[in-house]
Every structure is written in C-alpha cells, then in structure tokens.
Amino acid sequence: MQRFANKIAVVTGGGRGIGQEIARALAAEGAKVAVVSRSESSCGKAAEEINADFPGSCTAYAVDVADHAAVQELSKKIGDEIGAVNILVNNAGVTRDGLLMRMKEEDWDTVLDTNLKGAFNTVKAFMRPLMKAEDPRIINIASVVGIIGNAGQANYSASKAGLIGFTKAVARELSGRQVTCNAVAPGFIKTDMTDELTDAQKNAVVGNIPLGSFGETKDIAAMVAFLASKEARYITGQVFAVDGGMTM
Ligand SMILES: NC(=O)c1ccc[n+]([C@@H]2O[C@H](COP(=O)([O-])OP(=O)(O)OC[C@H]3O[C@@H](n4cnc5c(N)ncnc54)[C@H](OP(=O)(O)O)[C@@H]3O)[C@@H](O)[C@H]2O)c1
C-alpha cells in the first residue's frame, strides 16, 4: 500500500539517524521528500541513499532550521521545486549536555534555538501551504526527557517540553483547517546522538527500560508514518512515547 502517493513531505534533520529513517519510510510509500539538514554532505548522502531504493523520491536541502529567514526561503524553494507540502516533520535536534552548574549560555541558546525555535520557524514558513493541503500533518519529534526531565539535560529537556506545549497550541490553532499536529517522544534510540554515551551510561539507561534495550530508528519512523497517514485524521494535540515503556 502506498499511503503517501502524491504527498509532499519535509523532514528536518533528515541527514542521519531518526530523520533519515523517517524520510525513507515516507519515500517508501510514495512521498516526495525534502530532506533537510545542517550540512550539504549529510542531507545529500541521505537523499542519495534513499533515492537508490526509491528513485526520484528525495531532494536534499542544507539549511539551519534555527535561521528564521533561511527557513522562509527554504519554504519558497521547496514550493517551487517540489510543490505544496502536506507533511512537515520537525526532527532536527541537538544536545549540549552538562549539569546546570557548568552549563554555558551558548549551550542553552544552541539547543533552544535548534530544537524549539527551529520548529517555530518551519511551522511559520510552511503553515500556509499546509492549511490548503490534503491530509495536512505536522509531527514534532520531542523526547521522553521533555516529559520526565533528565539530570545534565536542563536545556534539552526544556526545549522538548517546550516543543510539546508548542505542539498542543499549534494543534488548537490549526484544527479549523484540519491540520493535525502531534508529538512523538522517543526514549533512547540507537543513533549518533546516543553513541556519545559511555558504556556505563548506556548500561544504566537500559536498566530503566522495561523492554530491556535501546530502540531502533525504525520504531520511531513507523509511528511517524502512521501519524502522517490518512488513517490518523482524528488524532491531534497528542504526545506518543515510543520508549520501551520508560514513561509508563
Ligand atoms: N536518539 C535518541 O535516543 C533520541 C531520543 C529522543 C529524542 N530524539 C530526538 O530525535 C531527533 C533526531 O535525533 P537523532 O538521534 O536521529 O539525532 P542525530 O543522529 O544527531 O541527527 C540529527 C540530525 O539533525 C540535523 N540538525 C541538527 N541541527 C540542525 C540545524 N540547526 N538545522 C538543520 N538540521 C539540523 C543534523 O544535521 P547534520 O546531519 O547536517 O549534522 C542531523 O541530520 C532529535 O530531535 C532528537 O532530539 C532522539
């Protein structure tokens, strides 16, 4: 079944990890996908890899989502080059971990600017086409730490909690146009981001996951694809934890 035939999607942070898997899942079911990431090499490589399996599905765009003007320009470019967007996935995210006592102002600003302001920038830039689109969807990738917090991640937890509040406000504001807006809150997923953890930290984390292991990027992509589908039309303003039971 091609759930996304004739659909156009934008996936930020699509160059690696969870975002690349989301782009692949949407492309596999017929979507044309704009793969957006910070560096040209990363989004270019991701698009090339997905195009090898699903020819012509992906176009790469190197843009910093924290840059408001650049995201406005990106929206225009995607509109001209691919078409009007139906699905926006805000997945770009960074960490700058450290205990609050040692956290620098720039660590706070970088994380909030990317993870939270980045979503504000893209929703502002793409909301007009979304409001006119068929089956319009916004899906924000939050985190379980935006729900339960995490020592050493005050900046990241605040950005993800903010993203959850933003999700609910956007869901209410755009509901009249049938645009749904939901958040997915991953637990610990195997990507470059979690590769930074030491083995001792990984073991401690796994001890707190009822299902007993880190998740895979496919676990998140499957949830995003469902929320992006026609079948999810009556779901909005919700947060779905995909976390092996961590937050139950
Ligand atoms: N992995 C986990 O366990 C986990 C858990 C909970 C939530 N999440 C969230 O899931 C999302 C994806 O995580 P991941 O683990 O796949 O991360 P990742 O492997 O570190 O990849 C992050 C992606 O975001 C892009 N990105 C970062 N800053 C950007 C910016 N300013 N503008 C545009 N793109 C930017 C990166 O671009 P480049 O490739 O060009 O550098 C990269 O493609 C993030 O929002 C993260 O917070 C992850």
The ligand as an SDF file (V2000), in Angstrom:
LIG
                    3D

 48 52  0  0  0  0  0  0  0  0999 V2000
   18.4240    9.2700   19.5590 N   0  0  0  0  0  0  0  0  0  0  0  0
   17.6600    9.3220   20.6020 C   0  0  0  0  0  0  0  0  0  0  0  0
   17.7470    8.4940   21.5280 O   0  0  0  0  0  0  0  0  0  0  0  0
   16.5900   10.3770   20.7350 C   0  0  0  0  0  0  0  0  0  0  0  0
   15.7520   10.3120   21.8420 C   0  0  0  0  0  0  0  0  0  0  0  0
   14.7510   11.2600   21.9800 C   0  0  0  0  0  0  0  0  0  0  0  0
   14.5960   12.2330   21.0330 C   0  0  0  0  0  0  0  0  0  0  0  0
   15.4360   12.2880   19.9670 N   0  0  0  0  0  0  0  0  0  0  0  0
   15.2350   13.3690   19.0150 C   0  0  0  0  0  0  0  0  0  0  0  0
   15.0940   12.8300   17.7190 O   0  0  0  0  0  0  0  0  0  0  0  0
   15.6290   13.7380   16.7570 C   0  0  0  0  0  0  0  0  0  0  0  0
   16.6580   13.0390   15.9010 C   0  0  0  0  0  0  0  0  0  0  0  0
   17.6630   12.5200   16.7390 O   0  0  0  0  0  0  0  0  0  0  0  0
   18.8620   11.6030   16.2070 P   0  0  0  0  0  0  0  0  0  0  0  0
   19.2740   10.7760   17.3440 O   0  0  0  0  0  0  0  0  0  0  0  0
   18.4930   10.9940   14.9230 O   0  0  0  0  0  0  0  0  0  0  0  0
   19.9810   12.7510   16.0110 O   0  0  0  0  0  0  0  0  0  0  0  0
   21.3230   12.7580   15.1330 P   0  0  0  0  0  0  0  0  0  0  0  0
   21.6930   11.3920   14.6760 O   0  0  0  0  0  0  0  0  0  0  0  0
   22.2820   13.5570   15.9300 O   0  0  0  0  0  0  0  0  0  0  0  0
   20.8670   13.5900   13.8290 O   0  0  0  0  0  0  0  0  0  0  0  0
   20.3930   14.8980   13.9820 C   0  0  0  0  0  0  0  0  0  0  0  0
   20.0170   15.4780   12.6410 C   0  0  0  0  0  0  0  0  0  0  0  0
   19.5390   16.8230   12.8880 O   0  0  0  0  0  0  0  0  0  0  0  0
   20.2370   17.7020   11.9940 C   0  0  0  0  0  0  0  0  0  0  0  0
   20.3680   19.0250   12.6000 N   0  0  0  0  0  0  0  0  0  0  0  0
   20.9410   19.3600   13.7800 C   0  0  0  0  0  0  0  0  0  0  0  0
   20.9120   20.6800   13.9530 N   0  0  0  0  0  0  0  0  0  0  0  0
   20.3100   21.2060   12.8560 C   0  0  0  0  0  0  0  0  0  0  0  0
   20.0050   22.5170   12.4390 C   0  0  0  0  0  0  0  0  0  0  0  0
   20.2810   23.5780   13.1960 N   0  0  0  0  0  0  0  0  0  0  0  0
   19.3910   22.6910   11.2410 N   0  0  0  0  0  0  0  0  0  0  0  0
   19.0980   21.6210   10.4560 C   0  0  0  0  0  0  0  0  0  0  0  0
   19.3670   20.3510   10.7990 N   0  0  0  0  0  0  0  0  0  0  0  0
   19.9740   20.1500   11.9930 C   0  0  0  0  0  0  0  0  0  0  0  0
   21.5900   17.0640   11.7710 C   0  0  0  0  0  0  0  0  0  0  0  0
   22.1400   17.6040   10.5930 O   0  0  0  0  0  0  0  0  0  0  0  0
   23.6020   17.1460   10.0360 P   0  0  0  0  0  0  0  0  0  0  0  0
   23.4660   15.6840    9.7010 O   0  0  0  0  0  0  0  0  0  0  0  0
   23.7930   18.0000    8.8560 O   0  0  0  0  0  0  0  0  0  0  0  0
   24.5470   17.3960   11.1480 O   0  0  0  0  0  0  0  0  0  0  0  0
   21.1930   15.5850   11.6790 C   0  0  0  0  0  0  0  0  0  0  0  0
   20.7760   15.2790   10.3630 O   0  0  0  0  0  0  0  0  0  0  0  0
   16.1750   14.9170   17.5530 C   0  0  0  0  0  0  0  0  0  0  0  0
   15.2370   15.9500   17.6390 O   0  0  0  0  0  0  0  0  0  0  0  0
   16.4010   14.3280   18.9190 C   0  0  0  0  0  0  0  0  0  0  0  0
   16.3600   15.2990   19.9330 O   0  0  0  0  0  0  0  0  0  0  0  0
   16.4390   11.3830   19.7990 C   0  0  0  0  0  0  0  0  0  0  0  0
  1  2  1  0
  2  3  2  0
  2  4  1  0
  4  5  1  0
  4 48  2  0
  5  6  2  0
  6  7  1  0
  7  8  2  0
  8  9  1  0
  8 48  1  0
  9 10  1  0
  9 46  1  0
 10 11  1  0
 11 12  1  0
 11 44  1  0
 12 13  1  0
 13 14  1  0
 14 15  2  0
 14 16  1  0
 14 17  1  0
 17 18  1  0
 18 19  2  0
 18 20  1  0
 18 21  1  0
 21 22  1  0
 22 23  1  0
 23 24  1  0
 23 42  1  0
 24 25  1  0
 25 26  1  0
 25 36  1  0
 26 27  1  0
 26 35  1  0
 27 28  2  0
 28 29  1  0
 29 30  1  0
 29 35  2  0
 30 31  1  0
 30 32  2  0
 32 33  1  0
 33 34  2  0
 34 35  1  0
 36 37  1  0
 36 42  1  0
 37 38  1  0
 38 39  2  0
 38 40  1  0
 38 41  1  0
 42 43  1  0
 44 45  1  0
 44 46  1  0
 46 47  1  0
M  CHG  2   8   1  16  -1
M  END
$$$$
